């Protein structure tokens, strides 16, 4: 599990640094991708993240993949970037195909761009293993950021997913 936690940490660090550098490059006064306090859009995004968590809990890897855009990306550490659902499936198969593994998360905040087409959620997650007696052992505590893109049909889909160890 140590390799998984290290991988998740490195991926989140890459996303945070990329996001910070993109914000630093934005021209002053540019509102195209400025983030605003649109409470309705933020609530929609929080609901999308909660539905993502519930569907993954109910359906495992199929629920995970259904939340992603067709061109979605998973950023595994020590491996090439996983672009598209087939590559993402290969990356998360070990964790999400084992019914004794449980991945649960809850978003804590969301931000949406002024244009309403991009956003992100931040939150915490727990990976646990259910034992033969039904008890659960926590394998990892994580923090995550999910970058979302609004699709032409109006639904939010995951564009980039990354998490890291949470001490």
N, C-alpha and C positions, 0 to 999 in steps of 0.2 A: 504494500500500500504506500510505502514511502516514495516509490517511483511515480505513482499516480499523483500524489500530493505535490511533488516537485514539478511534474509536468503541468499540472493545473496552475501552479504559481507562476511559472514562466510564461504561460499563455496570457494570463491576466495582466502581468506586467507589460507584455508587448502591446496589448490593447490599450492600457492606460497611457503608456508613453505615446502611442500613435494618436490617440484622441487628444492628448495634451498638445502634441506638436501641430496637429491640424487646427486646433483652436488658436494657437499662436500665429499661424499663417493667415488667418482670416483678415480681410481688410477691415479697418475700423468703419463702423456704420453699416456693415454688410448684414442684412437681415435674412438672407436666403436660408442659411442654416443656423441662425442664432436660436438659442433655446429660450423659450418663453414660459410663463406660468399659465398655460392653458389648462385649467383644471379638468375640463371635459376630456381632452385628449390624453392627459396624464392618467385619468381614471380608466379610460379605454385600454391604455397600455398596461396598467396594473392588472386589469381583468384578463387581458391576453396572456400575461405572464402566469397568472394563477391558473388559467385554463390549460396552459402548457404543462404546468406542474401536475395538475390533476390527471390530464390525459396520459402523461408519462407514467404516473403512478398506476393508472388503470391498465394501460396497454403496453407498457415497457418501451422497447425500441421503436415500435410503430408509432406510438404517441409522440415520442421525441422527434422523430423524423417528420411527422405531419406538421409540426409547428414551423419548420424551416422553409424559407423560400427555395425555389428550385436551384438558385445559384448561391445558397447559403454556405457559410464557412464555419468550420470548427478548427481551433488553433491548438493542436496537440503539441506538447513539448517533445523535442527530440525526433520528431517525424515531420514529413512535409505537411504543409497546410492542407487540410481536407476540404476540397471544394466540391459542392454538390452532394446530393443525398446518398449516393452509393459510397463515396469516400467517407462521409460522416458515419454511415452505418458501420463501416469497417473499423473506425476509430472507437466507437462507443459500444460495439457488440459485446465485448467481454463484460462490461459493467451491467448493461441493461438487458442482456439476454438471460442472465442468471436470476431466476425468480427469488432466490434467497437474498439478493442484493436489493436494497431500497435506497432510492434517491428522492429526497424531499427538499423542497425549497419554498421560500416566501419572499416576494419582492418587498422592499422597504421604501423605495422611491422610484419615480419615473420622471423623465424630462422628454419633451417633444420639441422638435425644431419649429420655428415660426412658420415654415412652409407646410408643416403638418405631415410630412412624408417620412421623416426619420425620427427615431427616438431611442432611448435606452432605459433599461431598468437595472437597479442595483438591489442586491439582497444577500441572504445567507442560505446555505444548504447544508444538509447532513447526508452522508453516505453511511448506511448501516447494513449489517448482515443478520438475517434471521436464522437462529440456531434450531436444532431439532426439537427443542422444547417450546419453541415459539418466541423465546426472548430475543431481543435485538442487542447487538454489540455495535457501538459507533466505531466506524473505520476512519472517518475523516469528517472534519468540519470545514466548510468552504465559504468563501464570499465570491460573488459573481457579478459580472456585468453582461447583459445581453443587449446587443444592438438590433433594433427592429426597423423594418422598412414597410411602409404601408403599400399594399398591392393595389393594382388597378381596380379590383373589386371592393376595395375599402378595408379589407382585413389586414391586420398586422401579421407579418411573418418574420421569423428570425433571420437576420442577415449575418450576424457574427455572434458566436457563443464562446465564452471563456470564464473560467473560474480559477480560484487559487486557494491555498491553505489559509484557514482562519484560526489564528492561535487561540 
